[in-house]
């Protein structure tokens, strides 16, 4: 999965504060989902290893 970064516009074409906050919330949620998925994969791998 590619790295995700929060919006930090430096041009005159900046989103309003509400748009930026919502976009950053979405990025935060995606990061949390990715971390959860990684922890699930690790738990599944450990469970599989214990079955052996």
Beta strands, then each sheet from edge to edge (+ up, - down):
end
